Amino acid sequence: MATGLIRMGIQGQKTILVQPTMKNFWEVKISAAEKSHQFFDRRLAINYGKAWAVANAPSTLRVLSSSGSVEREWTYL
């Protein structure tokens, strides 16, 4: 599913995904990290992802829907 989107880009750009889980949580996955972070609130998950993306630029933050399509995307250079 969306794990195929988690990769290092050609220039080393990191990808952070925010996506809903089947247990009504929001998951934040950072690049190819094995661990993810769980949040009860969508807004908190997105804010955490944004903060991580800014601190580790260049990076891209993607918010995915439950079907795996991209709802929003921000790029930080």
PDB file as gemmi writes it, atoms N, CA and C in Angstrom:
CRYST1    1.000    1.000    1.000  90.00  90.00  90.00 P 1                      
ATOM      1  N   MET A   1       0.848  -1.186   0.000  1.00  0.00           N  
ATOM      2  CA  MET A   1       0.000   0.000   0.000  1.00  0.00           C  
ATOM      3  C   MET A   1       0.886   1.239   0.000  1.00  0.00           C  
ATOM      4  N   ALA A   2       0.744   2.088   0.962  1.00  0.00           N  
ATOM      5  CA  ALA A   2       1.473   3.351   0.992  1.00  0.00           C  
ATOM      6  C   ALA A   2       2.935   3.174   1.357  1.00  0.00           C  
ATOM      7  N   THR A   3       3.311   2.011   1.869  1.00  0.00           N  
ATOM      8  CA  THR A   3       4.706   1.835   2.253  1.00  0.00           C  
ATOM      9  C   THR A   3       5.626   1.919   1.050  1.00  0.00           C  
ATOM     10  N   GLY A   4       5.102   1.707  -0.155  1.00  0.00           N  
ATOM     11  CA  GLY A   4       5.901   1.864  -1.355  1.00  0.00           C  
ATOM     12  C   GLY A   4       6.302   3.306  -1.590  1.00  0.00           C  
ATOM     13  N   LEU A   5       5.572   4.249  -1.000  1.00  0.00           N  
ATOM     14  CA  LEU A   5       5.893   5.666  -1.148  1.00  0.00           C  
ATOM     15  C   LEU A   5       7.031   6.101  -0.232  1.00  0.00           C  
ATOM     16  N   ILE A   6       7.335   5.268   0.762  1.00  0.00           N  
ATOM     17  CA  ILE A   6       8.366   5.644   1.720  1.00  0.00           C  
ATOM     18  C   ILE A   6       9.712   5.244   1.133  1.00  0.00           C  
ATOM     19  N   ARG A   7      10.485   6.231   0.756  1.00  0.00           N  
ATOM     20  CA  ARG A   7      11.781   5.946   0.163  1.00  0.00           C  
ATOM     21  C   ARG A   7      12.644   7.194   0.214  1.00  0.00           C  
ATOM     22  N   MET A   8      13.903   7.013   0.001  1.00  0.00           N  
ATOM     23  CA  MET A   8      14.808   8.140  -0.106  1.00  0.00           C  
ATOM     24  C   MET A   8      14.862   8.539  -1.571  1.00  0.00           C  
ATOM     25  N   GLY A   9      14.721   9.816  -1.861  1.00  0.00           N  
ATOM     26  CA  GLY A   9      14.759  10.304  -3.226  1.00  0.00           C  
ATOM     27  C   GLY A   9      16.181  10.336  -3.754  1.00  0.00           C  
ATOM     28  N   ILE A  10      16.303  10.696  -5.005  1.00  0.00           N  
ATOM     29  CA  ILE A  10      17.608  10.736  -5.646  1.00  0.00           C  
ATOM     30  C   ILE A  10      18.534  11.713  -4.930  1.00  0.00           C  
ATOM     31  N   GLN A  11      18.021  12.854  -4.486  1.00  0.00           N  
ATOM     32  CA  GLN A  11      18.847  13.842  -3.798  1.00  0.00           C  
ATOM     33  C   GLN A  11      18.822  13.651  -2.284  1.00  0.00           C  
ATOM     34  N   GLY A  12      18.348  12.540  -1.785  1.00  0.00           N  
ATOM     35  CA  GLY A  12      18.297  12.305  -0.347  1.00  0.00           C  
ATOM     36  C   GLY A  12      17.100  12.933   0.324  1.00  0.00           C  
ATOM     37  N   GLN A  13      16.077  13.264  -0.440  1.00  0.00           N  
ATOM     38  CA  GLN A  13      14.876  13.870   0.142  1.00  0.00           C  
ATOM     39  C   GLN A  13      14.102  12.818   0.918  1.00  0.00           C  
ATOM     40  N   LYS A  14      13.726  13.152   2.144  1.00  0.00           N  
ATOM     41  CA  LYS A  14      12.979  12.245   2.997  1.00  0.00           C  
ATOM     42  C   LYS A  14      11.480  12.411   2.753  1.00  0.00           C  
ATOM     43  N   THR A  15      10.734  11.332   2.924  1.00  0.00           N  
ATOM     44  CA  THR A  15       9.287  11.376   2.785  1.00  0.00           C  
ATOM     45  C   THR A  15       8.649  11.000   4.111  1.00  0.00           C  
ATOM     46  N   ILE A  16       7.733  11.828   4.570  1.00  0.00           N  
ATOM     47  CA  ILE A  16       6.995  11.571   5.802  1.00  0.00           C  
ATOM     48  C   ILE A  16       5.537  11.361   5.406  1.00  0.00           C  
ATOM     49  N   LEU A  17       4.962  10.246   5.842  1.00  0.00           N  
ATOM     50  CA  LEU A  17       3.569   9.946   5.530  1.00  0.00           C  
ATOM     51  C   LEU A  17       2.714  10.050   6.782  1.00  0.00           C  
ATOM     52  N   VAL A  18       1.548  10.668   6.629  1.00  0.00           N  
ATOM     53  CA  VAL A  18       0.533  10.700   7.671  1.00  0.00           C  
ATOM     54  C   VAL A  18      -0.672   9.979   7.086  1.00  0.00           C  
ATOM     55  N   GLN A  19      -1.087   8.898   7.755  1.00  0.00           N  
ATOM     56  CA  GLN A  19      -2.186   8.096   7.207  1.00  0.00           C  
ATOM     57  C   GLN A  19      -3.034   7.506   8.324  1.00  0.00           C  
ATOM     58  N   PRO A  20      -4.322   7.297   8.046  1.00  0.00           N  
ATOM     59  CA  PRO A  20      -5.187   6.682   9.059  1.00  0.00           C  
ATOM     60  C   PRO A  20      -4.889   5.190   9.164  1.00  0.00           C  
ATOM     61  N   THR A  21      -5.110   4.649  10.360  1.00  0.00           N  
ATOM     62  CA  THR A  21      -4.960   3.205  10.555  1.00  0.00           C  
ATOM     63  C   THR A  21      -6.337   2.590  10.722  1.00  0.00           C  
ATOM     64  N   MET A  22      -6.370   1.294  10.778  1.00  0.00           N  
ATOM     65  CA  MET A  22      -7.652   0.599  10.918  1.00  0.00           C  
ATOM     66  C   MET A  22      -8.203   0.704  12.336  1.00  0.00           C  
ATOM     67  N   LYS A  23      -7.407   1.203  13.263  1.00  0.00           N  
ATOM     68  CA  LYS A  23      -7.828   1.307  14.658  1.00  0.00           C  
ATOM     69  C   LYS A  23      -8.168   2.736  15.045  1.00  0.00           C  
ATOM     70  N   ASN A  24      -8.542   3.568  14.090  1.00  0.00           N  
ATOM     71  CA  ASN A  24      -8.926   4.962  14.320  1.00  0.00           C  
ATOM     72  C   ASN A  24      -7.809   5.819  14.898  1.00  0.00           C  
ATOM     73  N   PHE A  25      -6.591   5.491  14.556  1.00  0.00           N  
ATOM     74  CA  PHE A  25      -5.431   6.305  14.904  1.00  0.00           C  
ATOM     75  C   PHE A  25      -4.895   6.927  13.621  1.00  0.00           C  
ATOM     76  N   TRP A  26      -4.013   7.889  13.789  1.00  0.00           N  
ATOM     77  CA  TRP A  26      -3.273   8.459  12.664  1.00  0.00           C  
ATOM     78  C   TRP A  26      -1.821   8.101  12.861  1.00  0.00           C  
ATOM     79  N   GLU A  27      -1.217   7.546  11.838  1.00  0.00           N  
ATOM     80  CA  GLU A  27       0.155   7.066  11.902  1.00  0.00           C  
ATOM     81  C   GLU A  27       1.068   8.000  11.124  1.00  0.00           C  
ATOM     82  N   VAL A  28       2.222   8.300  11.707  1.00  0.00           N  
ATOM     83  CA  VAL A  28       3.242   9.092  11.032  1.00  0.00           C  
ATOM     84  C   VAL A  28       4.440   8.178  10.811  1.00  0.00           C  
ATOM     85  N   LYS A  29       4.788   7.957   9.543  1.00  0.00           N  
ATOM     86  CA  LYS A  29       5.947   7.137   9.185  1.00  0.00           C  
ATOM     87  C   LYS A  29       6.986   8.044   8.570  1.00  0.00           C  
ATOM     88  N   ILE A  30       8.215   7.898   9.030  1.00  0.00           N  
ATOM     89  CA  ILE A  30       9.293   8.769   8.591  1.00  0.00           C  
ATOM     90  C   ILE A  30      10.286   7.958   7.764  1.00  0.00           C  
ATOM     91  N   SER A  31      10.399   8.308   6.472  1.00  0.00           N  
ATOM     92  CA  SER A  31      11.282   7.642   5.523  1.00  0.00           C  
ATOM     93  C   SER A  31      11.197   6.139   5.682  1.00  0.00           C  
ATOM     94  N   ALA A  32      12.322   5.484   5.736  1.00  0.00           N  
ATOM     95  CA  ALA A  32      12.328   4.018   5.809  1.00  0.00           C  
ATOM     96  C   ALA A  32      12.423   3.519   7.251  1.00  0.00           C  
ATOM     97  N   ALA A  33      12.063   4.345   8.202  1.00  0.00           N  
ATOM     98  CA  ALA A  33      12.138   3.943   9.613  1.00  0.00           C  
ATOM     99  C   ALA A  33      11.190   2.777   9.870  1.00  0.00           C  
ATOM    100  N   GLU A  34      11.637   1.857  10.701  1.00  0.00           N  
ATOM    101  CA  GLU A  34      10.815   0.702  11.020  1.00  0.00           C  
ATOM    102  C   GLU A  34       9.676   1.062  11.963  1.00  0.00           C  
ATOM    103  N   LYS A  35       9.913   2.052  12.813  1.00  0.00           N  
ATOM    104  CA  LYS A  35       8.884   2.446  13.777  1.00  0.00           C  
ATOM    105  C   LYS A  35       8.046   3.583  13.222  1.00  0.00           C  
ATOM    106  N   SER A  36       6.825   3.655  13.705  1.00  0.00           N  
ATOM    107  CA  SER A  36       5.949   4.769  13.358  1.00  0.00           C  
ATOM    108  C   SER A  36       5.421   5.376  14.648  1.00  0.00           C  
ATOM    109  N   HIS A  37       4.848   6.549  14.533  1.00  0.00           N  
ATOM    110  CA  HIS A  37       4.276   7.238  15.686  1.00  0.00           C  
ATOM    111  C   HIS A  37       2.764   7.290  15.499  1.00  0.00           C  
ATOM    112  N   GLN A  38       2.012   6.999  16.563  1.00  0.00           N  
ATOM    113  CA  GLN A  38       0.557   6.955  16.519  1.00  0.00           C  
ATOM    114  C   GLN A  38      -0.034   8.159  17.250  1.00  0.00           C  
ATOM    115  N   PHE A  39      -1.082   8.729  16.665  1.00  0.00           N  
ATOM    116  CA  PHE A  39      -1.777   9.871  17.264  1.00  0.00           C  
ATOM    117  C   PHE A  39      -3.276   9.623  17.208  1.00  0.00           C  
ATOM    118  N   PHE A  40      -3.993  10.116  18.220  1.00  0.00           N  
ATOM    119  CA  PHE A  40      -5.452  10.015  18.226  1.00  0.00           C  
ATOM    120  C   PHE A  40      -6.080  11.038  17.288  1.00  0.00           C  
ATOM    121  N   ASP A  41      -5.398  12.152  17.090  1.00  0.00           N  
ATOM    122  CA  ASP A  41      -5.963  13.279  16.358  1.00  0.00           C  
ATOM    123  C   ASP A  41      -5.201  13.515  15.055  1.00  0.00           C  
ATOM    124  N   ARG A  42      -5.918  13.686  13.962  1.00  0.00           N  
ATOM    125  CA  ARG A  42      -5.315  13.922  12.646  1.00  0.00           C  
ATOM    126  C   ARG A  42      -4.448  15.178  12.645  1.00  0.00           C  
ATOM    127  N   ARG A  43      -4.955  16.235  13.242  1.00  0.00           N  
ATOM    128  CA  ARG A  43      -4.236  17.512  13.268  1.00  0.00           C  
ATOM    129  C   ARG A  43      -2.904  17.392  14.015  1.00  0.00           C  
ATOM    130  N   LEU A  44      -2.895  16.665  15.121  1.00  0.00           N  
ATOM    131  CA  LEU A  44      -1.646  16.456  15.858  1.00  0.00           C  
ATOM    132  C   LEU A  44      -0.641  15.670  15.030  1.00  0.00           C  
ATOM    133  N   ALA A  45      -1.116  14.667  14.324  1.00  0.00           N  
ATOM    134  CA  ALA A  45      -0.235  13.863  13.476  1.00  0.00           C  
ATOM    135  C   ALA A  45       0.375  14.716  12.367  1.00  0.00           C  
ATOM    136  N   ILE A  46      -0.436  15.557  11.738  1.00  0.00           N  
ATOM    137  CA  ILE A  46       0.071  16.412  10.664  1.00  0.00           C  
ATOM    138  C   ILE A  46       1.065  17.431  11.218  1.00  0.00           C  
ATOM    139  N   ASN A  47       0.767  18.034  12.359  1.00  0.00           N  
ATOM    140  CA  ASN A  47       1.685  19.001  12.956  1.00  0.00           C  
ATOM    141  C   ASN A  47       3.017  18.354  13.334  1.00  0.00           C  
ATOM    142  N   TYR A  48       2.980  17.134  13.854  1.00  0.00           N  
ATOM    143  CA  TYR A  48       4.210  16.414  14.175  1.00  0.00           C  
ATOM    144  C   TYR A  48       4.996  16.149  12.885  1.00  0.00           C  
ATOM    145  N   GLY A  49       4.306  15.703  11.841  1.00  0.00           N  
ATOM    146  CA  GLY A  49       4.962  15.450  10.566  1.00  0.00           C  
ATOM    147  C   GLY A  49       5.574  16.706   9.974  1.00  0.00           C  
ATOM    148  N   LYS A  50       4.863  17.836  10.076  1.00  0.00           N  
ATOM    149  CA  LYS A  50       5.405  19.108   9.574  1.00  0.00           C  
ATOM    150  C   LYS A  50       6.655  19.522  10.330  1.00  0.00           C  
ATOM    151  N   ALA A  51       6.616  19.409  11.649  1.00  0.00           N  
ATOM    152  CA  ALA A  51       7.773  19.786  12.457  1.00  0.00           C  
ATOM    153  C   ALA A  51       8.978  18.922  12.106  1.00  0.00           C  
ATOM    154  N   TRP A  52       8.756  17.641  11.917  1.00  0.00           N  
ATOM    155  CA  TRP A  52       9.852  16.742  11.563  1.00  0.00           C  
ATOM    156  C   TRP A  52      10.381  17.073  10.172  1.00  0.00           C  
ATOM    157  N   ALA A  53       9.486  17.377   9.241  1.00  0.00           N  
ATOM    158  CA  ALA A  53       9.889  17.701   7.869  1.00  0.00           C  
ATOM    159  C   ALA A  53      10.711  18.984   7.814  1.00  0.00           C  
ATOM    160  N   VAL A  54      10.306  20.005   8.576  1.00  0.00           N  
ATOM    161  CA  VAL A  54      11.040  21.269   8.606  1.00  0.00           C  
ATOM    162  C   VAL A  54      12.434  21.047   9.193  1.00  0.00           C  
ATOM    163  N   ALA A  55      12.510  20.268  10.255  1.00  0.00           N  
ATOM    164  CA  ALA A  55      13.787  20.035  10.923  1.00  0.00           C  
ATOM    165  C   ALA A  55      14.734  19.173  10.091  1.00  0.00           C  
ATOM    166  N   ASN A  56      14.194  18.424   9.142  1.00  0.00           N  
ATOM    167  CA  ASN A  56      15.012  17.508   8.353  1.00  0.00           C  
ATOM    168  C   ASN A  56      14.900  17.771   6.859  1.00  0.00           C  
ATOM    169  N   ALA A  57      14.791  19.037   6.493  1.00  0.00           N  
ATOM    170  CA  ALA A  57      14.692  19.396   5.078  1.00  0.00           C  
ATOM    171  C   ALA A  57      15.988  19.012   4.357  1.00  0.00           C  
ATOM    172  N   PRO A  58      15.949  18.665   3.095  1.00  0.00           N  
ATOM    173  CA  PRO A  58      14.785  18.644   2.217  1.00  0.00           C  
ATOM    174  C   PRO A  58      13.923  17.412   2.488  1.00  0.00           C  
ATOM    175  N   SER A  59      12.627  17.620   2.521  1.00  0.00           N  
ATOM    176  CA  SER A  59      11.694  16.532   2.803  1.00  0.00           C  
ATOM    177  C   SER A  59      10.312  16.858   2.244  1.00  0.00           C  
ATOM    178  N   THR A  60       9.501  15.821   2.157  1.00  0.00           N  
ATOM    179  CA  THR A  60       8.127  15.951   1.675  1.00  0.00           C  
ATOM    180  C   THR A  60       7.202  15.317   2.698  1.00  0.00           C  
ATOM    181  N   LEU A  61       6.129  16.005   3.027  1.00  0.00           N  
ATOM    182  CA  LEU A  61       5.098  15.483   3.921  1.00  0.00           C  
ATOM    183  C   LEU A  61       3.865  15.188   3.083  1.00  0.00           C  
ATOM    184  N   ARG A  62       3.361  13.965   3.174  1.00  0.00           N  
ATOM    185  CA  ARG A  62       2.145  13.569   2.447  1.00  0.00           C  
ATOM    186  C   ARG A  62       1.095  13.093   3.433  1.00  0.00           C  
ATOM    187  N   VAL A  63      -0.121  13.597   3.272  1.00  0.00           N  
ATOM    188  CA  VAL A  63      -1.260  13.126   4.054  1.00  0.00           C  
ATOM    189  C   VAL A  63      -2.070  12.228   3.126  1.00  0.00           C  
ATOM    190  N   LEU A  64      -2.253  10.980   3.546  1.00  0.00           N  
ATOM    191  CA  LEU A  64      -2.955   9.996   2.732  1.00  0.00           C  
ATOM    192  C   LEU A  64      -4.354   9.750   3.282  1.00  0.00           C  
ATOM    193  N   SER A  65      -5.263   9.410   2.394  1.00  0.00           N  
ATOM    194  CA  SER A  65      -6.617   9.021   2.792  1.00  0.00           C  
ATOM    195  C   SER A  65      -6.619   7.546   3.164  1.00  0.00           C  
ATOM    196  N   SER A  66      -7.740   7.046   3.620  1.00  0.00           N  
ATOM    197  CA  SER A  66      -7.833   5.633   3.985  1.00  0.00           C  
ATOM    198  C   SER A  66      -7.664   4.720   2.777  1.00  0.00           C  
ATOM    199  N   SER A  67      -7.909   5.243   1.574  1.00  0.00           N  
ATOM    200  CA  SER A  67      -7.727   4.441   0.356  1.00  0.00           C  
ATOM    201  C   SER A  67      -6.290   4.504  -0.160  1.00  0.00           C  
ATOM    202  N   GLY A  68      -5.452   5.354   0.455  1.00  0.00           N  
ATOM    203  CA  GLY A  68      -4.056   5.461   0.063  1.00  0.00           C  
ATOM    204  C   GLY A  68      -3.750   6.574  -0.917  1.00  0.00           C  
ATOM    205  N   SER A  69      -4.766   7.340  -1.312  1.00  0.00           N  
ATOM    206  CA  SER A  69      -4.516   8.457  -2.230  1.00  0.00           C  
ATOM    207  C   SER A  69      -4.011   9.673  -1.452  1.00  0.00           C  
ATOM    208  N   VAL A  70      -3.243  10.505  -2.123  1.00  0.00           N  
ATOM    209  CA  VAL A  70      -2.657  11.687  -1.490  1.00  0.00           C  
ATOM    210  C   VAL A  70      -3.709  12.785  -1.386  1.00  0.00           C  
ATOM    211  N   GLU A  71      -3.974  13.242  -0.154  1.00  0.00           N  
ATOM    212  CA  GLU A  71      -4.914  14.343   0.076  1.00  0.00           C  
ATOM    213  C   GLU A  71      -4.215  15.697   0.044  1.00  0.00           C  
ATOM    214  N   ARG A  72      -3.057  15.773   0.692  1.00  0.00           N  
ATOM    215  CA  ARG A  72      -2.275  17.020   0.769  1.00  0.00           C  
ATOM    216  C   ARG A  72      -0.803  16.646   0.712  1.00  0.00           C  
ATOM    217  N   GLU A  73       0.000  17.601   0.250  1.00  0.00           N  
ATOM    218  CA  GLU A  73       1.437  17.372   0.194  1.00  0.00           C  
ATOM    219  C   GLU A  73       2.169  18.696   0.343  1.00  0.00           C  
ATOM    220  N   TRP A  74       3.192  18.703   1.176  1.00  0.00           N  
ATOM    221  CA  TRP A  74       4.045  19.881   1.370  1.00  0.00           C  
ATOM    222  C   TRP A  74       5.481  19.444   1.136  1.00  0.00           C  
ATOM    223  N   THR A  75       6.261  20.317   0.512  1.00  0.00           N  
ATOM    224  CA  THR A  75       7.686  20.060   0.306  1.00  0.00           C  
ATOM    225  C   THR A  75       8.465  21.147   1.035  1.00  0.00           C  
ATOM    226  N   TYR A  76       9.455  20.740   1.807  1.00  0.00           N  
ATOM    227  CA  TYR A  76      10.291  21.661   2.561  1.00  0.00           C  
ATOM    228  C   TYR A  76      11.711  21.558   2.037  1.00  0.00           C  
ATOM    229  N   LEU A  77      12.257  22.707   1.616  1.00  0.00           N  
ATOM    230  CA  LEU A  77      13.602  22.728   1.043  1.00  0.00           C  
ATOM    231  C   LEU A  77      14.609  23.345   1.977  1.00  0.00           C  
TER     232      LEU A  77                                                      
END                                                                             
